[in-house]
Each structure stands twice: as structure tokens, then as C-alpha cells.
Amino acid sequence: MTKQLSPVIPWSVPIAVADIPETGRRFDLVPDAVTRDTIAKVTGVAALPRLEAGFDLTRYGNDGLHVVGRVSATIGQTCVVTLEPIQNEVDETIDLVFMPQPVLAAEKENPEQTRASHADDVDVDVDDAPEVLRDGVVDLGAIAVEFLMLGTDPYPRKPGAVFDAPPAGDPASHPFAALAALKKGEGSND
């Protein structure tokens, strides 16, 4: 998760690692209309009529957490070509491992031993660095908002919309025409 959320977290659903049984736990989350409006403002979309997030949380070692899930949403945006309102769908999968800071520090010192101690716990790509678990809590709302942002097209385009560039016009009228003429004049003096 390299993209940072804004300082305002519009949707917070904190879950403590200690509250997750060894068998795991499922969370299906749907924010209310007021929360969706706040999320829309923070994420820069025109509207957020639907947002759903489903998470399966399982323990990862003694103190870590493996979060697998999906965020899906319907978002209202403005077409960058026609400037008309459009709706887009977002569907993002989530697969994250959270570890406490001391465990991450130990992994940096001795990565093979740390990976071996977690090898039987969960099948996770060892090249992906775990996220930092802060105070033994994972915020599922913040994760959902972050993945919503990652799945949002920053340049939404209405289907079939094509940008037609305006005609180039007279080359002598562009802002650098005078500079080009000066440069051309310098070359003839040599």
C-alpha cells in the first residue's frame, strides 16, 4: 500500500488482532450514506452511491494478521472528454499481511529465519513486505478507502468519447514563433 490516505480518515472500522480467533473471522462492511458522502469528498469522486467491502481475517503467526478481501463500488465521476457525469465500477482485491514493528525489524536482520517461522502459517509471497501493524489494530475502513482510491480511474472517459484536438492554426501565430524566427535568423548569419 504505497499510496497514502489523506490525513482525514473518512471511514474507520478498527479490528484488534486479539479479537480474531485462530479459525479466522469474516467481515462484510457497507458504510451509510453520510459516510459514503464523506468518502466521496476525500477521494475526489462526484458521488459514491454504492460501496461494499468484504474481508476474511486470519492470524499470521502469533502477532500478525492476514487480510484477504474485496472492495467493490459504484462511483460517479466526470468524463474528461465530454465533461458529462458518468458512473464507473470499482472492483479491487485485497491481500495484505500486517506484522508488528518489532517483528518487521527482526525480519530485516534475519529474513530467512523469520520467513521460516511463518512458513506454515499462511501462503504469502515473501517478496511483498508486510504492512506495519499499529497497536495491534487493523483499520478495515481505511483499507477499503485506500483500495477504492487505487481502483478509481483518475481520467474517466465515457464509452465512445474521443478527444478531437482543435486545428493547429497558423504556425506563425503560436507563442514561440518570434523566438523561432530569431533562431532562424542566427543560423543564416554563420
MARTOR-291455 format. One record per residue (C-alpha): residue number from 1; residue in one letter; x negated, y negated, z negated. Coordinates in pm, whole numbers. Example, Ala and Ser with C-alpha at 12.3 -4.5 7.8 and 13.67 -1.06 7.14 Angstrom:
BEGIN
+-----+----+--------+--------+--------+
|   i | aa |      u |      v |      w |
+-----+----+--------+--------+--------+
|   1 |  a |  -1230 |    450 |   -780 |
|   2 |  s |  -1367 |    106 |   -714 |
+-----+----+--------+--------+--------+
end
This chain:
BEGIN
+-----+----+--------+--------+--------+
|   i | aa |      u |      v |      w |
+-----+----+--------+--------+--------+
|   1 |  m |      0 |      0 |      0 |
|   2 |  t |   -218 |   -277 |    125 |
|   3 |  k |     45 |   -539 |    182 |
|   4 |  q |    113 |   -743 |   -133 |
|   5 |  l |    457 |   -837 |   -256 |
|   6 |  s |    532 |  -1197 |   -329 |
|   7 |  p |    496 |  -1297 |   -697 |
|   8 |  v |    874 |  -1263 |   -734 |
|   9 |  i |    984 |   -901 |   -757 |
|  10 |  p |   1346 |   -912 |   -641 |
|  11 |  w |   1434 |   -556 |   -742 |
|  12 |  s |   1279 |   -378 |  -1037 |
|  13 |  v |   1353 |    -18 |  -1134 |
|  14 |  p |   1073 |     80 |  -1374 |
|  15 |  i |   1027 |    451 |  -1444 |
|  16 |  a |    785 |    580 |  -1709 |
|  17 |  v |    572 |    883 |  -1625 |
|  18 |  a |    661 |   1022 |  -1969 |
|  19 |  d |   1030 |   1033 |  -1861 |
|  20 |  i |    957 |   1268 |  -1570 |
|  21 |  p |    988 |   1636 |  -1664 |
|  22 |  e |    744 |   1896 |  -1530 |
|  23 |  t |   1014 |   2007 |  -1284 |
|  24 |  g |   1038 |   1655 |  -1140 |
|  25 |  r |   1327 |   1414 |  -1107 |
|  26 |  r |   1533 |   1267 |   -820 |
|  27 |  f |   1635 |    900 |   -798 |
|  28 |  d |   1886 |    764 |   -545 |
|  29 |  l |   1897 |    385 |   -560 |
|  30 |  v |   2128 |    129 |   -400 |
|  31 |  p |   2099 |   -237 |   -505 |
|  32 |  d |   2409 |   -453 |   -550 |
|  33 |  a |   2498 |   -739 |   -312 |
|  34 |  v |   2332 |  -1010 |   -524 |
|  35 |  t |   2007 |   -812 |   -540 |
|  36 |  r |   2019 |   -746 |   -163 |
|  37 |  d |   2059 |  -1121 |   -102 |
|  38 |  t |   1755 |  -1191 |   -319 |
|  39 |  i |   1555 |   -920 |   -140 |
|  40 |  a |   1655 |  -1070 |    196 |
|  41 |  k |   1523 |  -1411 |     90 |
|  42 |  v |   1195 |  -1271 |    -41 |
|  43 |  t |   1135 |  -1051 |    264 |
|  44 |  g |   1231 |  -1320 |    514 |
|  45 |  v |   1523 |  -1145 |    683 |
|  46 |  a |   1850 |  -1321 |    757 |
|  47 |  a |   2067 |  -1055 |    591 |
|  48 |  l |   2044 |   -719 |    419 |
|  49 |  p |   2386 |   -556 |    437 |
|  50 |  r |   2252 |   -208 |    351 |
|  51 |  l |   1954 |    -81 |    152 |
|  52 |  e |   1915 |    271 |     18 |
|  53 |  a |   1614 |    437 |   -140 |
|  54 |  g |   1571 |    798 |   -242 |
|  55 |  f |   1272 |    919 |   -443 |
|  56 |  d |   1150 |   1256 |   -569 |
|  57 |  l |    905 |   1209 |   -856 |
|  58 |  t |    680 |   1488 |   -979 |
|  59 |  r |    396 |   1490 |  -1226 |
|  60 |  y |     45 |   1475 |  -1082 |
|  61 |  g |   -198 |   1619 |  -1334 |
|  62 |  n |   -148 |   1508 |  -1693 |
|  63 |  d |   -101 |   1134 |  -1644 |
|  64 |  g |    -29 |   1081 |  -1276 |
|  65 |  l |    282 |   1072 |  -1064 |
|  66 |  h |    355 |   1180 |   -707 |
|  67 |  v |    629 |    973 |   -541 |
|  68 |  v |    788 |   1102 |   -221 |
|  69 |  g |   1090 |    940 |    -67 |
|  70 |  r |   1256 |    733 |    199 |
|  71 |  v |   1380 |    376 |    232 |
|  72 |  s |   1648 |    301 |    488 |
|  73 |  a |   1819 |    -29 |    555 |
|  74 |  t |   2017 |   -237 |    797 |
|  75 |  i |   1866 |   -583 |    831 |
|  76 |  g |   1989 |   -897 |   1002 |
|  77 |  q |   1725 |  -1085 |   1198 |
|  78 |  t |   1698 |  -1343 |   1475 |
|  79 |  c |   1581 |  -1236 |   1820 |
|  80 |  v |   1252 |  -1409 |   1902 |
|  81 |  v |   1351 |  -1440 |   2269 |
|  82 |  t |   1718 |  -1541 |   2266 |
|  83 |  l |   1741 |  -1674 |   1908 |
|  84 |  e |   2064 |  -1474 |   1869 |
|  85 |  p |   2141 |  -1280 |   1550 |
|  86 |  i |   2070 |   -907 |   1575 |
|  87 |  q |   2074 |   -609 |   1341 |
|  88 |  n |   1787 |   -364 |   1314 |
|  89 |  e |   1745 |    -40 |   1125 |
|  90 |  v |   1452 |     36 |    898 |
|  91 |  d |   1364 |    392 |    803 |
|  92 |  e |   1035 |    437 |    618 |
|  93 |  t |    895 |    747 |    449 |
|  94 |  i |    704 |    717 |    124 |
|  95 |  d |    432 |    947 |     -6 |
|  96 |  l |    222 |    796 |   -284 |
|  97 |  v |     16 |    918 |   -577 |
|  98 |  f |    -21 |    700 |   -886 |
|  99 |  m |   -302 |    752 |  -1136 |
| 100 |  p |   -405 |    562 |  -1449 |
| 101 |  q |   -704 |    330 |  -1413 |
| 102 |  p |   -949 |    543 |  -1623 |
| 103 |  v |   -881 |    846 |  -1401 |
| 104 |  l |   -950 |    640 |  -1089 |
| 105 |  a |  -1277 |    519 |  -1239 |
| 106 |  a |  -1376 |    879 |  -1316 |
| 107 |  e |  -1294 |    981 |   -959 |
| 108 |  k |  -1531 |    714 |   -826 |
| 109 |  e |  -1810 |    853 |  -1048 |
| 110 |  n |  -1747 |   1221 |   -969 |
| 111 |  p |  -1492 |   1261 |   -685 |
| 112 |  e |  -1536 |   1637 |   -630 |
| 113 |  q |  -1471 |   1730 |   -995 |
| 114 |  t |  -1166 |   1500 |  -1020 |
| 115 |  r |  -1019 |   1635 |   -695 |
| 116 |  a |  -1079 |   1992 |   -810 |
| 117 |  s |   -895 |   1928 |  -1138 |
| 118 |  h |   -588 |   1810 |   -941 |
| 119 |  a |   -616 |   2056 |   -653 |
| 120 |  d |   -344 |   2289 |   -782 |
| 121 |  d |   -106 |   2009 |   -883 |
| 122 |  v |      9 |   1851 |   -558 |
| 123 |  d |    -99 |   1873 |   -196 |
| 124 |  v |   -216 |   1517 |   -122 |
| 125 |  d |   -461 |   1401 |    142 |
| 126 |  v |   -782 |   1344 |    -56 |
| 127 |  d |   -886 |   1061 |    175 |
| 128 |  d |   -592 |    850 |     57 |
| 129 |  a |   -687 |    665 |   -259 |
| 130 |  p |   -425 |    685 |   -533 |
| 131 |  e |   -236 |    376 |   -641 |
| 132 |  v |   -303 |    234 |   -985 |
| 133 |  l |    -51 |    336 |  -1249 |
| 134 |  r |      5 |     36 |  -1476 |
| 135 |  d |    102 |    103 |  -1837 |
| 136 |  g |    232 |    448 |  -1743 |
| 137 |  v |    515 |    299 |  -1534 |
| 138 |  v |    604 |    306 |  -1164 |
| 139 |  d |    848 |     46 |  -1028 |
| 140 |  l |   1066 |    220 |   -769 |
| 141 |  g |   1245 |   -103 |   -678 |
| 142 |  a |    918 |   -277 |   -597 |
| 143 |  i |    805 |     24 |   -391 |
| 144 |  a |   1133 |     20 |   -197 |
| 145 |  v |   1100 |   -353 |   -123 |
| 146 |  e |    739 |   -312 |    -16 |
| 147 |  f |    822 |    -32 |    227 |
| 148 |  l |   1120 |   -231 |    355 |
| 149 |  m |    876 |   -513 |    434 |
| 150 |  l |    634 |   -272 |    602 |
| 151 |  g |    913 |   -132 |    821 |
| 152 |  t |   1055 |   -470 |    925 |
| 153 |  d |    972 |   -576 |   1280 |
| 154 |  p |    808 |   -921 |   1250 |
| 155 |  y |    907 |  -1005 |   1611 |
| 156 |  p |   1255 |   -859 |   1656 |
| 157 |  r |   1387 |   -855 |   2010 |
| 158 |  k |   1743 |   -798 |   2126 |
| 159 |  p |   1763 |   -492 |   2356 |
| 160 |  g |   1708 |   -604 |   2714 |
| 161 |  a |   1587 |   -953 |   2617 |
| 162 |  v |   1300 |  -1063 |   2839 |
| 163 |  f |   1088 |  -1372 |   2791 |
| 164 |  d |   1064 |  -1576 |   3111 |
| 165 |  a |    774 |  -1819 |   3091 |
| 166 |  p |    851 |  -2166 |   3225 |
| 167 |  p |    694 |  -2255 |   3561 |
| 168 |  a |    334 |  -2368 |   3532 |
| 169 |  g |    393 |  -2707 |   3697 |
| 170 |  d |    129 |  -2936 |   3842 |
| 171 |  p |   -222 |  -2830 |   3729 |
| 172 |  a |   -331 |  -3195 |   3726 |
| 173 |  s |    -76 |  -3273 |   3456 |
| 174 |  h |   -199 |  -3031 |   3189 |
| 175 |  p |   -366 |  -3180 |   2880 |
| 176 |  f |   -718 |  -3080 |   2979 |
| 177 |  a |   -701 |  -3196 |   3341 |
| 178 |  a |   -907 |  -3507 |   3270 |
| 179 |  l |  -1173 |  -3302 |   3092 |
| 180 |  a |  -1185 |  -3056 |   3382 |
| 181 |  a |  -1228 |  -3347 |   3626 |
| 182 |  l |  -1517 |  -3486 |   3419 |
| 183 |  k |  -1684 |  -3148 |   3406 |
| 184 |  k |  -1638 |  -3102 |   3779 |
| 185 |  g |  -1795 |  -3444 |   3836 |
| 186 |  e |  -2100 |  -3347 |   3623 |
| 187 |  g |  -2164 |  -3041 |   3836 |
| 188 |  s |  -2177 |  -3247 |   4161 |
| 189 |  n |  -2450 |  -3479 |   4022 |
| 190 |  d |  -2700 |  -3194 |   3974 |
+-----+----+--------+--------+--------+
end
